Amino acid sequence: MAARVRLLLMDVDGVMTDAKLYNVPGPDGRMVETKGFDAQDGISLQWLSWYGIKTGLISGRVSPAAEERARQCRFTYVYQGHIEKIPVVEEILADAKVDQSEVAYIGDDLTDIVVMRRVGFRIATGNARPEVKAIAHMVTERAGGNGAVREVAELILKAKGHWAELLRKYEA
């Protein structure tokens, strides 16, 4: 399944992050929400872009931190503020010109199940709800925000035969 992936979609909170939200005072004294992201997840998302594998996020929340992280990681698709994710998935599939069998999705909570049922490769993070893990083709060893995305990216790159080339690039 990983060898067929041309598009990797994911949720944000609980997948790209550990699901914790931090409210800190901004310069004007108003509270600003921020999140923590895993650096190794980030570089692996960039590697996917090097090999033509598109990435995207679909989140029910709106977060400037997630928007910036998506920019840094070269995401192709960024959809925030969408609790109803199916119309977004359909729009992305049409734009990317990929079949749903060529799409992987990483999720952790109940709102992700409807998307996971419509893609070819369903992935749950190690910290996912039992209901999400039950329908997943793969459950990562690591939790969201702690390397789960990196696990998936490495699996895809290895399945597509790119891993050895990447290791040579870094003289590993």
Contact map, one row per residue, 1 for C-alpha under 8 A:
1111100000000000000000000000000000000000000000000000000000000000000000000000000000000000000000000000000000000000000000011000000000000000000000000000000000000000000000000000
1111100000000000000000000000000000000000000000000000000000000000000000000000000000000000000000000000000100000000000000001000000000000000000000000000000000110011000000000000
1111100000000000000000000000000000000000000000000000000000000000000000000000000000000000000000000000000000000000000000000000000000000000000000000000000000011011000000000000
1111110000000000000000000000000000000000000000000000000000000000000000000000000000000000000000000000111000000000000000000000000000000000000000000000000000000001000000000000
1111111100000000000000000000000000000000000000000000100000000000000000000000000000000000000000000000111100000000000000001000000000000000000000000000000000010000000000000000
0001111100000000000000000000000000000000000000000001110000000000000000000000000000000000000000000100011000000000000000000000000000000000000000000000000000000000000000000000
0000111110000000000000000000000000000000000000000000111100000000000000000000000000000000000000000100011100000000000000000000000000000000000000000000000000000000000000000000
0000111111000000000000000000000000000000000000000000111100000000000000000000000000000000000000000000001111000000000000000000000000000000000000000000000000000000000000000000
0000001111100000000000000000000000000000000000000000001111000000000000000000000000000000000000000000001111000000000000000000000000000000000000000000000000000000000000000000
0000000111110011000000000000000000000000000000000000000111000000000000000000000000000000000000000000000011100000000000000000000000000000000000000000000000000000000000000000
0000000011111111000000000000000000000000000000000000000011100000000000000000000000000000000000000000000001110001000000000000000000000000000000000000000000000000000000000000
0000000001111111100000000000000000000000000000000000000011100000010000000000000000000000000000000000000000000000000000000000000000000000000000000000000000000000000000000000
0000000000111111111100000000000000000000000000000000000000100000000000000000000000000000000000000000000000000000000000000000000000000000000000010000000000000000000000000000
0000000000111111111100000000000000000000000000000000000000000000000000000000000000000000000000000000000000111000000000000000101100000000000000111000000000000000000000000000
0000000001111111111000000000000000000000000000000000000000000000000000000000000000000000000000000000000001110000000000000000100000000000000000111001100000000000000000000000
0000000001111111110000000000000000001100100000000000000000000000000000000000000000000000000000000000000000000000000000000000000000000000000000011001100000000000000000000000
0000000000011111111100000000000000111100000000000000000000000000000000000000000000000000000000000000000000000000000000000000000000000000000000011100000000000000000000000000
0000000000001111111100000000000000010000000000000000000000000000000000000000000000000000000000000000000000000000000000000000000000000000000000111100000000000000000000000000
0000000000001110111110000000000000000000000000000000000000000000000000000000000000000000000000000000000000000000000000000000000000000000000000011000000000000000000000000000
0000000000001100111111000000000000100000000000000000000000000000000000000000000000000000000000000000000000000000000000000000000000000000000000000000000000000000000000000000
0000000000000000001111100000000011100000000000000000000000000000000000000000000000000000000000000000000000000000000000000000000000000000000000000000000000000000000000000000
0000000000000000000111110000000011100000000000000000000000000000000000000000000000000000000000000000000000000000000000000000000000000000000000000000000000000000000000000000
0000000000000000000011111000001111000000000000000000000000000000000000000000000000000000000000000000000000000000000000000000000000000000000000000000000000000000000000000000
0000000000000000000001111100001111000000000000000000000000000000000000000000000000000000000000000000000000000000000000000000000000000000000000000000000000000000000000000000
0000000000000000000000111111111100000000000000000000000000000000000000000000000000000000000000000000000000000000000000000000000000000000000000000000000000000000000000000000
0000000000000000000000011111111100000000000000000000000000000000000000000000000000000000000000000000000000000000000000000000000000000000000000000000000000000000000000000000
0000000000000000000000001111110000000000000000000000000000000000000000000000000000000000000000000000000000000000000000000000000000000000000000000000000000000000000000000000
0000000000000000000000001111110000000000000000000000000000000000000000000000000000000000000000000000000000000000000000000000000000000000000000000000000000000000000000000000
0000000000000000000000001111111000000000000000000000000000000000000000000000000000000000000000000000000000000000000000000000000000000000000000000000000000000000000000000000
0000000000000000000000001111111100000000000000000000000000000000000000000000000000000000000000000000000000000000000000000000000000000000000000000000000000000000000000000000
0000000000000000000000111100111110000000000000000000000000000000000000000000000000000000000000000000000000000000000000000000000000000000000000000000000000000000000000000000
0000000000000000000000111100011111000000000000000000000000000000000000000000000000000000000000000000000000000000000000000000000000000000000000000000000000000000000000000000
0000000000000000000011110000001111100000000000000000000000000010100000000000000000000000000000000000000000000000000000000000000000000000000000000000000000000000000000000000
0000000000000000000011110000000111110000000000000000000000000011100000000000000000000000000000000000000000000000000000000000000000000000000000000000000000000000000000000000
0000000000000000100111000000000011111000000000000000000000000000110000000000000000000000000000000000000000000000000000000000000000000000000000000000000000000000000000000000
0000000000000000110000000000000001111100000000000000000000000000000000000000000000000000000000000000000000000000000000000000000000000000000000001000000000000000000000000000
0000000000000001100000000000000000111110110000000000000000000000000010000000000000000000000000000000000000000000000000000000000000000000000000001000000000000000000000000000
0000000000000001100000000000000000011111110000000000000000000000000000000000000000000000000000000000000000000000000000000000000000000000000000001110000000000000000000000000
0000000000000000000000000000000000001111111000000000000000000000000000000000000000000000000000000000000000000000000000000000000000000000000000000000000000000000000000000000
0000000000000000000000000000000000000111111100000000000000000000000000000000000000000000000000000000000000000000000000000000000000000000000000000010010000000000000000000000
0000000000000001000000000000000000001111111110000000000000000000000000000000000000000000000000000000000000000000000000000000000000000000000000001111110000000000000000000000
0000000000000000000000000000000000001111111111000000000000000000000000011000000000000000000000000000000000000000000000000000000000000000000000000000010000000000000000000000
0000000000000000000000000000000000000011111111100000000000000000000000001000000000000000000000000000000000000000000000000000000000000000000000000000000000000000000000000000
0000000000000000000000000000000000000001111111110000000000000000000000000000000000000000000000000000000000000000000000000000000000000000000000000000110011000000000000000000
0000000000000000000000000000000000000000111111111000001000000000000000001110000000000000000000000000000000000000000000000000000000000000000000000000110010000000000000000000
0000000000000000000000000000000000000000011111111100000000000000000000001100000000000000000000000000000000000000000000000000000000000000000000000000000000000000000000000000
0000000000000000000000000000000000000000001111111110000000000000000000000000000000000000000000000000000000000000000000000000000000000000000000000000000000000000000000000000
0000000000000000000000000000000000000000000111111111111000000000000000000000000000000000000000000000000000000000000000000000000000000000000000000000000010001000000000000000
0000000000000000000000000000000000000000000011111111111000000000000000000100000000000000000000000000000000000000000000000000000000000000000000000000000000000000000000000000
0000000000000000000000000000000000000000000001111111100000000000000000000000000000000000000000000000000000000000000000000000000000000000000000000000000000000000000000000000
0000000000000000000000000000000000000000000000111111100000000000000000000000000000000000000000000000000000000000000000000000000000000000000000000000000000000000010000000000
0000010000000000000000000000000000000000000000011111110000000000000000000000000000000000000000000000000000000000000000000000000000000000000000000000000000000000000000000000
0000111100000000000000000000000000000000000000011111111000000000000000000000000000000000000000000000000000000000000000000000000000000000000000000000000000000000000000000000
0000011100000000000000000000000000000000000000011001111100000000000000000011000000000000000000000000000000000000000000000000000000000000000000000000000000000000000000000000
0000001110000000000000000000000000000000000010011000111110000000000000000111100000000000000000000000000000000000000000000000000000000000000000000000000000000000000000000000
0000001111000000000000000000000000000000000000000000011111000000000001000011111000000000000000000000000000000000000000000000000000000000000000000000000000000000000000000000
0000000011110000000000000000000000000000000000000000001111100000000001000010111100000000000000000000000000000000000000000000000000000000000000000000000000000000000000000000
0000000011110000000000000000000000000000000000000000000111110000000000000000011101001001000000000000000000000000000000000000000000000000000000000000000000000000000000000000
0000000000111000000000000000000000000000000000000000000011111100000000000000001111100000000000000000000000000000000000000000000000000000000000000000000000000000000000000000
0000000000000000000000000000000000000000000000000000000001111100000000000000000111110000000000000000000000000000000000000000000000000000000000000000000000000000000000000000
0000000000000000000000000000000000000000000000000000000000111110000000000000000111100000000000000000000000000000000000000000000000000000000000000000000000000000000000000000
0000000000000000000000000000000000000000000000000000000000111111010000000000000110000000000000000000000000000000000000000000000000000000000000000000000000000000000000000000
0000000000000000000000000000000011000000000000000000000000001111111000000000000100000000000000000000000000000000000000000000000000000000000000000000000000000000000000000000
0000000000000000000000000000000001000000000000000000000000000111111100000000000000000000000000000000000000000000000000000000000000000000000000000000000000000000000000000000
0000000000000000000000000000000011100000000000000000000000000011111110000000000000000000000000000000000000000000000000000000000000000000000000000000000000000000000000000000
0000000000010000000000000000000000100000000000000000000000000111111111000000000000000000000000000000000000000000000000000000000000000000000000000000000000000000000000000000
0000000000000000000000000000000000000000000000000000000000000011111111100000010000000000000000000000000000000000000000000000000000000000000000000000000000000000000000000000
0000000000000000000000000000000000000000000000000000000000000001111111110000000000000000000000000000000000000000000000000000000000000000000000000000000000000000000000000000
0000000000000000000000000000000000001000000000000000000000000000111111111000000000000000000000000000000000000000000000000000000000000000000000000000000000000000000000000000
0000000000000000000000000000000000000000000000000000000110000000011111111110010000000000000000000000000000000000000000000000000000000000000000000000000000000000000000000000
0000000000000000000000000000000000000000000000000000000000000000001111111110000000000000000000000000000000000000000000000000000000000000000000000000000000000000000000000000
0000000000000000000000000000000000000000010000000000000000000000000111111110000000000000000000000000000000000000000000000000000000000000000000000000000000000000000000000000
0000000000000000000000000000000000000000011011000000000000000000000011111110000000000000000000000000000000000000000000000000000000000000000000000000000000000000000000000000
0000000000000000000000000000000000000000000011001000001000000000000001111111000000000000000000000000000000000000000000000000000000000000000000000000000000000000000000000000
0000000000000000000000000000000000000000000010000000011110000000000001111111110000000000000000000000000000000000000000000000000000000000000000000000000000000000000000000000
0000000000000000000000000000000000000000000000000000011100000000000000000111110000000000000000000000000000000000000000000000000000000000000000000000000000000000000000000000
0000000000000000000000000000000000000000000000000000001110000000000000000011111000000000000100000000000000000000000000000000000000000000000000000000000000000000000000000000
0000000000000000000000000000000000000000000000000000000111000000001001000011111100000000000000000000000000000000000000000000000000000000000000000000000000000000000000000000
0000000000000000000000000000000000000000000000000000000111100000000000000000111111000001000000000000000000000000000000000000000000000000000000000000000000000000000000000000
0000000000000000000000000000000000000000000000000000000011111110000000000000011111000000000000000000000000000000000000000000000000000000000000000000000000000000000000000000
0000000000000000000000000000000000000000000000000000000000111100000000000000001111100000000000000000000000000000000000000000000000000000000000000000000000000000000000000000
0000000000000000000000000000000000000000000000000000000001111000000000000000001111111001000000000000000000000000000000000000000000000000000000000000000000000000000000000000
0000000000000000000000000000000000000000000000000000000000111000000000000000000011111000000000000000000000000010000000000000000000000000000000000000000000000000000000000000
0000000000000000000000000000000000000000000000000000000000010000000000000000000001111111000000000000000000000000000000000000000000000000000000000000000000000000000000000000
0000000000000000000000000000000000000000000000000000000001000000000000000000000001111111100000000000000000000000011000000000000000000000000000000000000000000000000000000000
0000000000000000000000000000000000000000000000000000000000000000000000000000000000011111110000000000000000000000011000000000000000000000000000000000000000000000000000000000
0000000000000000000000000000000000000000000000000000000000000000000000000000000000011111111000000000000000000000000000000000000000000000000000000000000000000000000000000000
0000000000000000000000000000000000000000000000000000000001000000000000000000001001011111111100000000000000000000000000000000000000000000000000000000000000000000000000000000
0000000000000000000000000000000000000000000000000000000000000000000000000000000000001111111110000000000000000000001000000000000000000000000000000000000000000000000000000000
0000000000000000000000000000000000000000000000000000000000000000000000000000000000000111111111000000000000000000000000000000000000000000000000000000000000000000000000000000
0000000000000000000000000000000000000000000000000000000000000000000000000000000000000011111111100000000000000000000000000000000000000000000000000000000000000000000000000000
0000000000000000000000000000000000000000000000000000000000000000000000000000100000000001111111110000000000000000000000000000000000000000000000000000000000000000000000000000
0000000000000000000000000000000000000000000000000000000000000000000000000000000000000000111111111111000000000000000000000000000000000000000000000000000000000000000000000000
0000000000000000000000000000000000000000000000000000000000000000000000000000000000000000011111111100000000000000000000000000000000000000000000000000000000000000000000000000
0000000000000000000000000000000000000000000000000000000000000000000000000000000000000000001111111000000000000000000000000000000000000000000000000000000000000000000000000000
0000000000000000000000000000000000000000000000000000000000000000000000000000000000000000000111111100000000000000000000000000000000000000000000000000000000000000000000000000
0000000000000000000000000000000000000000000000000000000000000000000000000000000000000000000011111110000000000000000000000000000000000000000000000000000000000000000000000000
0000011000000000000000000000000000000000000000000000000000000000000000000000000000000000000011011111011000000000000000000000000000000000000000000000000000000000000000000000
0000000000000000000000000000000000000000000000000000000000000000000000000000000000000000000010001111111000000000000000000000000000000000000000000000000000000000000000000000
0000000000000000000000000000000000000000000000000000000000000000000000000000000000000000000010000111111000000000000001110000000000000000000000000000000000000000000000000000
0001100000000000000000000000000000000000000000000000000000000000000000000000000000000000000000000011111000000000000000111000000000000000000000000000000000000000000000000000
0001111000000000000000000000000000000000000000000000000000000000000000000000000000000000000000000111111100000000000000111000000000000000000000000000000000000000000000000000
0001111110000000000000000000000000000000000000000000000000000000000000000000000000000000000000000111111110000000000000111000000000000000000000000000000000000000000000000000
0100101110000000000000000000000000000000000000000000000000000000000000000000000000000000000000000000011111000000000000111110000000000000000000000000000000000000000000000000
0000000111000000000000000000000000000000000000000000000000000000000000000000000000000000000000000000001111100000001100101110000000000000000000000000000000000000000000000000
0000000111100010000000000000000000000000000000000000000000000000000000000000000000000000000000000000000111110000000100000111100000000000000000000000100000000000000000000000
0000000001100110000000000000000000000000000000000000000000000000000000000000000000000000000000000000000011111001100100000011100100010000000000000000000000000000000000000000
0000000000100110000000000000000000000000000000000000000000000000000000000000000000000000000000000000000001111101000000000001101110011000000000010000000000000000000000000000
0000000000000100000000000000000000000000000000000000000000000000000000000000000000000000000000000000000000111111100000000000000110010000000000000000000000000000000000000000
0000000000000000000000000000000000000000000000000000000000000000000000000000000000000000000000000000000000011111100000000000000010110000000000000000000000000000000000000000
0000000000000000000000000000000000000000000000000000000000000000000000000000000000100000000000000000000000001111111000000000000000000000000000000000000000000000000000000000
0000000000100000000000000000000000000000000000000000000000000000000000000000000000000000000000000000000000111111111100000000000000010000000000000000000000000000000000000000
0000000000000000000000000000000000000000000000000000000000000000000000000000000000000000000000000000000000101111111110000000000000010010000000000000000000000000000000000000
0000000000000000000000000000000000000000000000000000000000000000000000000000000000001100000000000000000000000011111111000000000000000000000000000000000000000000000000000000
0000000000000000000000000000000000000000000000000000000000000000000000000000000000001100100000000000000010000011111111100000000000000000000000000000000000000000000000000000
0000000000000000000000000000000000000000000000000000000000000000000000000000000000000000000000000000000011100001111111101110000000000011000000000000000000000000000000000000
0000000000000000000000000000000000000000000000000000000000000000000000000000000000000000000000000000000000000000111111100100000000000010000000000000000000000000000000000000
0000000000000000000000000000000000000000000000000000000000000000000000000000000000000000000000000001000000000000011111110000000000000000000000000000000000000000000000000000
0000000000000000000000000000000000000000000000000000000000000000000000000000000000000000000000000001111110000000001111111100000000000000000000000000000000000000000000000000
1000000000000000000000000000000000000000000000000000000000000000000000000000000000000000000000000001111100000000000001111100000000000000000000000000000000000000000000000000
1100100000000000000000000000000000000000000000000000000000000000000000000000000000000000000000000000111110000000000100111110000000000001100000000000000000000000000000000000
0000000000000000000000000000000000000000000000000000000000000000000000000000000000000000000000000000000111000000000110111111000000000011110000000000000000000000000000000000
0000000000000000000000000000000000000000000000000000000000000000000000000000000000000000000000000000000111100000000100001111100000001001111100000000000000000000000000000000
0000000000000000000000000000000000000000000000000000000000000000000000000000000000000000000000000000000001110000000000000111111100011001011100000000000000000000000000000000
0000000000000110000000000000000000000000000000000000000000000000000000000000000000000000000000000000000001110000000000000011111100001000001111110001000000000000000000000000
0000000000000000000000000000000000000000000000000000000000000000000000000000000000000000000000000000000000000000000000000001111100000000001111110001000000000000000000000000
0000000000000100000000000000000000000000000000000000000000000000000000000000000000000000000000000000000000010000000000000001111110000000000001110000000000000000000000000000
0000000000000100000000000000000000000000000000000000000000000000000000000000000000000000000000000000000000111000000000000001111111011000000000100000000000000000000000000000
0000000000000000000000000000000000000000000000000000000000000000000000000000000000000000000000000000000000011100000000000000001111111000000000000000000000000000000000000000
0000000000000000000000000000000000000000000000000000000000000000000000000000000000000000000000000000000000000000000000000000000111111100000000000000000000000000000000000000
0000000000000000000000000000000000000000000000000000000000000000000000000000000000000000000000000000000000000100000000000000000011111110000000000000000000000000000000000000
0000000000000000000000000000000000000000000000000000000000000000000000000000000000000000000000000000000000111101100000000001000111111111000000000000000000000000000000000000
0000000000000000000000000000000000000000000000000000000000000000000000000000000000000000000000000000000000010000000000000011100111111111011000000000000000000000000000000000
0000000000000000000000000000000000000000000000000000000000000000000000000000000000000000000000000000000000000000000000000000000001111111000000000000000000000000000000000000
0000000000000000000000000000000000000000000000000000000000000000000000000000000000000000000000000000000000000000100110000100000000111111100000000000000000000000000000000000
0000000000000000000000000000000000000000000000000000000000000000000000000000000000000000000000000000000000000000000100001111000000011111111000000000000000000000000000000000
0000000000000000000000000000000000000000000000000000000000000000000000000000000000000000000000000000000000000000000000001110000000000011111000000000000000000000000000000000
0000000000000000000000000000000000000000000000000000000000000000000000000000000000000000000000000000000000000000000000000111000000001001111100000000000000000000000000000000
0000000000000000000000000000000000000000000000000000000000000000000000000000000000000000000000000000000000000000000000000011110000001001111110000000000000000000000000000000
0000000000000000000000000000000000000000000000000000000000000000000000000000000000000000000000000000000000000000000000000011110000000000011111100001001100000000000000000000
0000000000000000000000000000000000000000000000000000000000000000000000000000000000000000000000000000000000000000000000000000110000000000001111100001000000000000000000000000
0000000000000000000000000000000000000000000000000000000000000000000000000000000000000000000000000000000000000000000000000000111000000000000111110111001000000000000000000000
0000000000000110010000000000000000000000000000000000000000000000000000000000000000000000000000000000000000000000000000000000111100000000000111111111000000000000000000000000
0000000000001111111000000000000000000000000000000000000000000000000000000000000000000000000000000000000000010000000000000000111000000000000001111111100000000000000000000000
0000000000000111111000000000000000011100100000000000000000000000000000000000000000000000000000000000000000000000000000000000000000000000000000111111100000000000000000000000
0000000000000000110000000000000000000100100000000000000000000000000000000000000000000000000000000000000000000000000000000000000000000000000001111111000000000000000000000000
0000000000000000000000000000000000000101100000000000000000000000000000000000000000000000000000000000000000000000000000000000000000000000000001111111111000000000000000000000
0000000000000011000000000000000000000000100000000000000000000000000000000000000000000000000000000000000000000000000000000000110000000000000111111111111100000000000000000000
0000000000000011000000000000000000000000100110000000000000000000000000000000000000000000000000000000000001000000000000000000000000000000000000011011111110000000000000000000
0000000000000000000000000000000000000001110110000000000000000000000000000000000000000000000000000000000000000000000000000000000000000000000000000011111111000000000000000000
0000000000000000000000000000000000000000000000000000000000000000000000000000000000000000000000000000000000000000000000000000000000000000000101000011111111100000000000000000
0000000000000000000000000000000000000000000000000000000000000000000000000000000000000000000000000000000000000000000000000000000000000000000100000001111111110000000000000000
0000000000000000000000000000000000000000000110010000000000000000000000000000000000000000000000000000000000000000000000000000000000000000000000000000111111111000000000000000
0000000000000000000000000000000000000000000100000000000000000000000000000000000000000000000000000000000000000000000000000000000000000000000000000000011111111100001000000000
0100000000000000000000000000000000000000000000000000000000000000000000000000000000000000000000000000000000000000000000000000000000000000000000000000001111111110000000000000
0110100000000000000000000000000000000000000000000000000000000000000000000000000000000000000000000000000000000000000000000000000000000000000000000000000111111111000000000000
0010000000000000000000000000000000000000000000010000000000000000000000000000000000000000000000000000000000000000000000000000000000000000000000000000000011111111111000000000
0000000000000000000000000000000000000000000000000000000000000000000000000000000000000000000000000000000000000000000000000000000000000000000000000000000001111111111100000000
0110000000000000000000000000000000000000000000000000000000000000000000000000000000000000000000000000000000000000000000000000000000000000000000000000000000111111110000000000
0111000000000000000000000000000000000000000000000000000000000000000000000000000000000000000000000000000000000000000000000000000000000000000000000000000000011111111000000000
0000000000000000000000000000000000000000000000000000000000000000000000000000000000000000000000000000000000000000000000000000000000000000000000000000000000001111111100000000
0000000000000000000000000000000000000000000000000010000000000000000000000000000000000000000000000000000000000000000000000000000000000000000000000000000000001111111111000000
0000000000000000000000000000000000000000000000000000000000000000000000000000000000000000000000000000000000000000000000000000000000000000000000000000000001001101111111100000
0000000000000000000000000000000000000000000000000000000000000000000000000000000000000000000000000000000000000000000000000000000000000000000000000000000000000100111111110000
0000000000000000000000000000000000000000000000000000000000000000000000000000000000000000000000000000000000000000000000000000000000000000000000000000000000000000011111111000
0000000000000000000000000000000000000000000000000000000000000000000000000000000000000000000000000000000000000000000000000000000000000000000000000000000000000000011111111100
0000000000000000000000000000000000000000000000000000000000000000000000000000000000000000000000000000000000000000000000000000000000000000000000000000000000000000001111111111
0000000000000000000000000000000000000000000000000000000000000000000000000000000000000000000000000000000000000000000000000000000000000000000000000000000000000000000111111111
0000000000000000000000000000000000000000000000000000000000000000000000000000000000000000000000000000000000000000000000000000000000000000000000000000000000000000000011111111
0000000000000000000000000000000000000000000000000000000000000000000000000000000000000000000000000000000000000000000000000000000000000000000000000000000000000000000001111111
0000000000000000000000000000000000000000000000000000000000000000000000000000000000000000000000000000000000000000000000000000000000000000000000000000000000000000000000111111
0000000000000000000000000000000000000000000000000000000000000000000000000000000000000000000000000000000000000000000000000000000000000000000000000000000000000000000000111111
